[in-house]
Amino acid sequence: MRIVHVTLRFDAPGGVETNVLEVTRRLRAAGEDVRVFASDLYDEDAWERRRDASTVVDGVPVTRFPVVRRLVPGLTMPLWPGLLPALAASGADVVHAHSHRYGHVLEAAAVARRTGTPLVVSTHYHPADRRAPAAKRALLRGQDLLFGGTAYRTARALVVETKLEARLVGAFAPADRIRVIPPGVDLSEFATPERDLAPAGLPERYVVYAGRIAANKGLDVLVRALARLGPADRPHLVLVGRDWGERERLVTLANDLGIAERVHWLGHLADRGAYRAVLRGALAFVLPSEWEAYGLVLLEAMAAHVPVVASAVGGVPEVLEEGAAGRLVPFGDVDALAGALAQLLADPAQGRALVAAGRRRVEGLDWSECVARHQALYRELAG
């Protein structure tokens, strides 16, 4: 069976990118004819393009298309000239497009309508940022309705990661086509901690965040919460991830709060062993985001046996079993986040209980289950 995945970025940091890579490479290893069509973007906010990107990643063939324009400046609808004829000529039995409000999803739907090829869309849905101006929120809601009435009515299946995402997408798309397929984690990757070497210079006591250094991740709240902990008990903060334009503001904030020496920037860690070691060495993993469709990094933190504190937003409460597998705090509440961290650091037994609950939680979320459900879906749709 030939399956073509269409995604804006491939072989790049991010939850969607990890999801597509893990599913495609594992399907390929299972004998399916899987390939990826991706744009040449590495960072859409900075409009940074890939240079010398590989045409094969972990055994998955990749065709990259240059992005030359947006339909609406500042919104997430870049189009790829060349994608339409390439999809039409691909001979795909199933086309699987990823992400919501993106031009390539509309293009994939146009080809599916013309050729009759079954289309699957994974929405990875993110509602409008509550801090955005009212006009932009209205424009994004208009895009929701546009996609719900066009591409999502063409799709044979809409894949979401949580029950909450199913409800949100079902408000503007055909609810009877929605399938909930959570992503996974490679537990075997975390089974040999003795092989993982941490980067030099890590502080002895620290909490860690991993993800994009971006405005919607709530990192200013985390820095302020750290400053409210007593100086004697205050851990260091280690930030792992690529800067999406937020680092300078956070550095200024840490300086203003007098805790700059407590904040450490590791950037993106391409070495997975180093990344796992940084997670394992932390007193806690913190995800203070404004929204997470799922929060794939939460599974990695739990697999690394680290207690989790996170904003109660999006799919995070489902992932953390409504607080049983990690502490939940309201987004943007500095006092609540500082209090949760203080309690966790002062009570090792609480941390051990969260680690045990997290370990039980991830045991049923191996990537093999996610891939098997995708494979069954493709076979169902392709007949």
C-alpha positions as CSV (number, residue, x, y, z in Angstrom):
1,M,0.0,0.0,0.0
2,R,1.4,3.4,-1.0
3,I,0.8,6.2,1.6
4,V,1.9,9.8,1.1
5,H,2.1,12.0,4.2
6,V,2.0,15.8,3.6
7,T,3.4,18.0,6.3
8,L,4.8,21.5,6.5
9,R,8.1,20.5,8.3
10,F,9.8,17.2,8.4
11,D,12.8,16.0,10.3
12,A,12.6,19.1,12.5
13,P,11.9,19.8,16.2
14,G,8.3,19.8,17.3
15,G,5.4,17.6,18.4
16,V,3.7,17.3,14.9
17,E,7.1,16.7,13.3
18,T,7.9,13.9,15.8
19,N,4.5,12.3,15.3
20,V,4.9,12.2,11.5
21,L,8.5,10.9,11.7
22,E,7.7,8.1,14.1
23,V,4.5,7.0,12.3
24,T,6.1,7.1,8.8
25,R,9.4,5.4,9.7
26,R,7.7,2.6,11.6
27,L,5.1,2.0,8.8
28,R,8.1,1.9,6.4
29,A,9.8,-0.7,8.6
30,A,6.6,-2.7,8.6
31,G,6.7,-3.0,4.8
32,E,4.4,-0.2,3.7
33,D,5.4,2.1,0.8
34,V,5.4,5.3,2.7
35,R,6.8,8.6,1.6
36,V,6.7,12.2,2.8
37,F,5.9,15.4,0.9
38,A,7.2,18.4,2.9
39,S,7.9,22.1,2.3
40,D,11.4,23.5,2.5
41,L,10.7,25.5,5.6
42,Y,12.5,24.8,8.9
43,D,11.0,27.7,10.9
44,E,7.8,29.2,9.5
45,D,7.8,32.2,11.9
46,A,11.2,33.3,10.8
47,W,10.5,32.0,7.3
48,E,13.8,30.0,7.5
49,R,14.3,27.5,4.8
50,R,16.1,24.1,4.9
51,R,19.5,23.9,3.3
52,D,20.9,20.6,2.1
53,A,18.1,18.6,3.7
54,S,18.2,14.9,3.3
55,T,16.0,13.1,0.7
56,V,15.8,10.0,2.9
57,V,15.2,10.3,6.7
58,D,15.3,7.1,8.8
59,G,14.5,5.1,5.6
60,V,11.6,7.4,4.6
61,P,11.9,9.1,1.2
62,V,11.2,12.8,1.4
63,T,10.3,15.2,-1.4
64,R,10.6,18.9,-0.4
65,F,8.8,21.7,-2.1
66,P,9.7,25.4,-2.0
67,V,7.1,27.7,-0.4
68,V,6.9,31.0,-2.2
69,R,3.8,32.8,-0.8
70,R,1.0,32.9,1.7
71,L,-2.7,33.4,1.0
72,V,-3.0,35.7,4.0
73,P,0.1,37.4,5.4
74,G,0.8,36.5,9.0
75,L,-1.5,33.5,9.0
76,T,-0.7,29.8,8.6
77,M,-1.6,29.1,5.0
78,P,1.5,28.9,2.9
79,L,1.1,27.1,-0.4
80,W,3.5,24.9,-2.3
81,P,3.7,25.2,-6.1
82,G,4.3,21.8,-7.4
83,L,2.5,19.9,-4.7
84,L,-0.8,19.5,-6.7
85,P,0.8,17.7,-9.7
86,A,3.1,15.7,-7.5
87,L,0.2,14.4,-5.4
88,A,-1.8,13.6,-8.5
89,A,1.1,11.6,-10.0
90,S,2.1,9.9,-6.7
91,G,-0.1,6.8,-7.2
92,A,-1.0,7.0,-3.5
93,D,-3.6,4.6,-2.1
94,V,-4.1,7.1,0.8
95,V,-3.0,10.7,1.3
96,H,-2.5,11.8,4.9
97,A,-2.2,15.5,5.4
98,H,-1.2,17.1,8.7
99,S,-2.1,20.3,10.6
100,H,-5.0,22.7,10.6
101,R,-5.3,26.0,8.7
102,Y,-2.5,25.1,6.3
103,G,-2.6,25.5,2.5
104,H,-1.2,22.1,1.8
105,V,-4.3,20.5,3.5
106,L,-6.5,22.4,1.0
107,E,-4.3,21.3,-1.9
108,A,-4.4,17.6,-0.7
109,A,-8.2,17.8,-0.5
110,A,-8.3,19.2,-4.0
111,V,-6.4,16.3,-5.4
112,A,-8.4,13.8,-3.4
113,R,-11.7,15.2,-4.8
114,R,-10.3,15.1,-8.4
115,T,-8.7,11.6,-8.2
116,G,-11.0,9.9,-5.6
117,T,-7.9,9.1,-3.5
118,P,-8.9,8.6,0.2
119,L,-7.8,11.5,2.3
120,V,-6.9,11.5,6.0
121,V,-6.2,14.7,7.9
122,S,-4.6,14.9,11.3
123,T,-5.7,18.2,12.6
124,H,-3.3,18.8,15.5
125,Y,-5.9,21.5,16.4
126,H,-5.0,24.7,18.2
127,P,-7.7,27.2,18.9
128,A,-7.0,30.9,18.5
129,D,-4.6,32.3,21.1
130,R,-6.8,34.0,23.7
131,R,-4.2,36.8,23.8
132,A,-4.6,37.5,20.1
133,P,-6.5,40.6,18.9
134,A,-10.2,40.1,18.4
135,A,-9.9,40.6,14.6
136,K,-7.3,37.8,14.3
137,R,-9.3,35.5,16.5
138,A,-12.3,36.0,14.2
139,L,-10.2,35.4,11.2
140,L,-8.9,32.2,12.6
141,R,-12.4,31.1,13.4
142,G,-13.4,31.8,9.8
143,Q,-10.5,29.5,8.8
144,D,-12.0,26.8,11.0
145,L,-15.3,27.0,9.2
146,L,-13.6,27.1,5.8
147,F,-11.6,24.0,6.5
148,G,-14.6,22.3,8.1
149,G,-16.8,23.0,5.1
150,T,-14.2,22.1,2.4
151,A,-11.2,19.9,3.1
152,Y,-12.7,18.1,6.1
153,R,-15.8,17.2,4.2
154,T,-13.5,15.7,1.5
155,A,-11.5,13.7,4.1
156,R,-12.6,10.2,4.7
157,A,-11.2,10.4,8.3
158,L,-10.1,13.1,10.7
159,V,-7.4,12.0,13.2
160,V,-7.3,13.8,16.5
161,E,-5.2,13.0,19.6
162,T,-7.6,13.5,22.5
163,K,-11.3,13.5,23.3
164,L,-11.2,17.3,23.8
165,E,-9.7,17.8,20.3
166,A,-12.5,15.6,18.9
167,R,-15.1,17.8,20.5
168,L,-13.5,21.0,19.3
169,V,-13.0,19.8,15.7
170,G,-16.5,18.3,15.7
171,A,-17.9,21.7,16.2
172,F,-17.0,22.7,12.6
173,A,-16.2,19.4,10.9
174,P,-18.1,16.1,10.3
175,A,-18.0,14.5,13.7
176,D,-18.7,11.0,12.4
177,R,-15.4,11.0,10.6
178,I,-13.3,11.7,13.6
179,R,-10.9,9.0,15.0
180,V,-9.0,9.5,18.3
181,I,-5.5,8.1,17.9
182,P,-3.1,9.2,20.6
183,P,0.6,9.5,19.8
184,G,3.2,7.4,21.6
185,V,6.6,7.2,23.1
186,D,9.4,4.8,22.5
187,L,9.8,3.2,25.9
188,S,12.8,1.1,24.7
189,E,14.6,4.4,24.1
190,F,14.5,5.2,27.8
191,A,15.5,1.7,29.0
192,T,19.3,2.1,29.1
193,P,20.0,5.3,31.1
194,E,23.6,4.3,31.6
195,R,24.3,4.9,27.9
196,D,23.1,8.5,28.0
197,L,25.6,11.3,28.7
198,A,24.4,14.7,29.9
199,P,25.9,17.9,28.5
200,A,28.7,19.4,30.5
201,G,27.9,22.2,33.0
202,L,24.4,21.2,34.1
203,P,23.6,22.6,37.5
204,E,23.1,20.1,40.4
205,R,19.5,21.0,41.2
206,Y,17.2,22.1,38.3
207,V,13.8,21.9,36.8
208,V,13.5,21.5,33.0
209,Y,11.4,22.7,30.2
210,A,11.7,21.2,26.7
211,G,10.0,22.6,23.6
212,R,10.0,25.7,21.4
213,I,11.1,28.9,23.1
214,A,8.0,30.6,21.9
215,A,5.4,33.2,23.1
216,N,2.6,30.6,23.5
217,K,4.6,28.4,25.8
218,G,4.1,30.4,29.0
219,L,7.8,30.6,29.8
220,D,7.5,34.1,31.2
221,V,5.1,32.6,33.8
222,L,7.7,29.9,34.6
223,V,10.5,32.5,35.0
224,R,8.3,34.5,37.4
225,A,7.3,31.5,39.3
226,L,11.0,30.5,39.8
227,A,11.7,34.0,41.1
228,R,9.0,33.6,43.8
229,L,10.6,30.5,45.3
230,G,12.8,31.2,48.3
231,P,16.5,31.8,47.4
232,A,17.6,29.0,49.6
233,D,15.3,26.5,47.9
234,R,15.3,27.9,44.4
235,P,16.4,25.4,41.8
236,H,18.0,26.3,38.5
237,L,15.9,26.3,35.3
238,V,17.2,24.5,32.2
239,L,15.5,25.4,29.0
240,V,15.9,23.0,26.1
241,G,14.7,24.0,22.6
242,R,15.1,26.2,19.6
243,D,14.4,29.9,20.0
244,W,11.3,31.1,18.2
245,G,11.9,34.8,19.0
246,E,11.2,34.7,22.8
247,R,14.7,34.2,24.3
248,E,15.7,37.9,24.4
249,R,12.6,38.9,26.2
250,L,13.0,36.1,28.7
251,V,16.6,37.0,29.4
252,T,15.6,40.5,30.1
253,L,12.8,39.3,32.4
254,A,15.2,37.0,34.3
255,N,17.7,39.9,34.7
256,D,14.9,42.2,36.0
257,L,13.9,39.6,38.5
258,G,17.5,39.0,39.7
259,I,17.6,35.3,38.7
260,A,19.5,35.4,35.4
261,E,22.3,33.2,36.9
262,R,19.6,30.5,37.6
263,V,18.4,30.3,34.0
264,H,20.4,28.0,31.5
265,W,19.8,27.8,27.8
266,L,20.8,24.6,26.0
267,G,19.1,25.2,22.7
268,H,17.9,22.3,20.6
269,L,19.6,19.0,21.6
270,A,19.9,16.9,18.5
271,D,21.7,14.2,20.5
272,R,18.8,12.1,21.9
273,G,21.0,10.6,24.6
274,A,21.9,14.0,25.9
275,Y,18.3,15.1,25.8
276,R,17.2,12.0,27.8
277,A,19.9,12.6,30.3
278,V,18.8,16.2,30.9
279,L,15.3,15.0,31.5
280,R,16.3,12.3,33.9
281,G,18.5,14.6,35.9
282,A,15.7,17.1,36.6
283,L,13.8,17.5,39.8
284,A,10.7,18.2,37.8
285,F,9.6,18.7,34.2
286,V,7.5,21.9,33.7
287,L,5.2,22.6,30.7
288,P,3.5,26.0,31.3
289,S,2.0,26.4,27.8
290,E,-1.0,28.5,26.8
291,W,-2.3,25.4,24.8
292,E,-1.1,21.9,23.9
293,A,-3.1,19.7,21.6
294,Y,-1.4,16.8,23.3
295,G,2.0,17.6,24.8
296,L,4.1,14.7,23.4
297,V,7.0,15.8,25.5
298,L,4.9,14.9,28.6
299,L,5.2,11.2,27.6
300,E,9.0,11.6,27.3
301,A,9.2,13.1,30.7
302,M,7.1,10.4,32.3
303,A,9.2,7.7,30.4
304,A,12.3,9.4,31.9
305,H,10.8,9.0,35.4
306,V,10.5,12.7,36.1
307,P,7.5,14.3,38.0
308,V,5.5,16.7,35.8
309,V,3.9,20.0,36.5
310,A,1.9,21.5,33.6
311,S,-0.8,23.9,32.6
312,A,-4.3,22.4,32.6
313,V,-4.9,23.3,29.0
314,G,-5.9,21.5,25.8
315,G,-5.1,17.8,25.9
316,V,-2.8,18.0,28.9
317,P,-5.3,17.0,31.5
318,E,-6.2,13.9,29.5
319,V,-2.5,13.0,29.1
320,L,-1.9,13.4,32.8
321,E,-5.1,11.6,33.8
322,E,-6.7,14.7,35.2
323,G,-3.9,15.3,37.6
324,A,-3.2,11.7,38.7
325,A,0.0,11.4,36.7
326,G,1.2,15.0,37.1
327,R,0.4,18.3,38.8
328,L,-2.0,20.6,36.9
329,V,-2.1,24.4,37.4
330,P,-4.2,27.1,35.7
331,F,-2.4,28.7,32.7
332,G,-0.8,32.0,33.5
333,D,-1.2,31.7,37.3
334,V,2.3,32.5,38.6
335,D,1.4,31.8,42.3
336,A,-0.2,28.4,41.5
337,L,2.9,27.3,39.5
338,A,5.3,28.5,42.1
339,G,3.2,26.8,44.8
340,A,3.1,23.5,42.9
341,L,6.9,23.5,42.4
342,A,7.5,24.4,46.0
343,Q,5.4,21.6,47.3
344,L,6.9,19.1,44.9
345,L,10.5,20.1,45.8
346,A,9.7,20.0,49.5
347,D,8.0,16.6,49.4
348,P,10.0,13.8,47.7
349,A,7.2,11.3,48.4
350,Q,4.9,13.3,46.2
351,G,7.4,13.3,43.5
352,R,7.9,9.5,43.7
353,A,4.1,9.0,43.6
354,L,3.8,11.1,40.4
355,V,6.8,9.2,38.8
356,A,5.1,5.9,39.6
357,A,1.7,7.1,38.1
358,G,3.5,8.5,35.1
359,R,5.3,5.2,34.5
360,R,2.0,3.4,34.6
361,R,0.4,5.9,32.2
362,V,3.0,5.6,29.4
363,E,3.1,1.8,29.5
364,G,0.0,1.7,27.3
365,L,1.2,4.5,24.9
366,D,4.0,2.8,22.9
367,W,4.3,4.0,19.3
368,S,3.6,0.5,18.1
369,E,-0.1,0.9,19.1
370,C,-0.4,4.3,17.4
371,V,1.2,2.9,14.2
372,A,-1.0,-0.2,14.2
373,R,-4.2,2.0,14.4
374,H,-3.0,4.2,11.5
375,Q,-2.2,1.1,9.5
376,A,-5.7,-0.3,10.1
377,L,-7.3,3.0,9.2
378,Y,-5.4,3.1,5.9
379,R,-6.4,-0.4,5.0
380,E,-10.0,0.3,5.8
381,L,-10.1,3.4,3.6
382,A,-8.1,1.9,0.7
383,G,-10.3,-1.2,0.7
